[in-house]
């Protein structure tokens, strides 16, 4: 099994120490696996998509704009 070293802010490390009974390496491992699964699904969906890069950028701008308006309301 490979190893990975993470740098985290001191305040986060202090919080983690407070909950020392938690196996933080397992929390990180599960988060990484979930992210990989999400990325693989997104990749699979993108392979079947007929959208162009321009379409994706336009959708992204529209979504950000709508989200900003909703947040500011």
Rosetta blueprint (number, residue, H / E / L):
1 X L
2 X L
3 X L
4 X L
5 X L
6 X L
7 X L
8 X L
9 X L
10 X H
11 X H
12 X H
13 X H
14 X H
15 X H
16 X H
17 X H
18 X H
19 X L
20 X L
21 X L
22 X L
23 X L
24 X H
25 X H
26 X H
27 X H
28 X H
29 X H
30 X H
31 X H
32 X H
33 X H
34 X H
35 X H
36 X H
37 X H
38 X H
39 X H
40 X H
41 X H
42 X H
43 X H
44 X H
45 X H
46 X H
47 X H
48 X H
49 X L
50 X L
51 X L
52 X L
53 X H
54 X H
55 X H
56 X H
57 X H
58 X H
59 X H
60 X H
61 X H
62 X H
63 X H
64 X H
65 X H
66 X H
67 X H
68 X H
69 X H
70 X H
71 X H
72 X H
73 X L
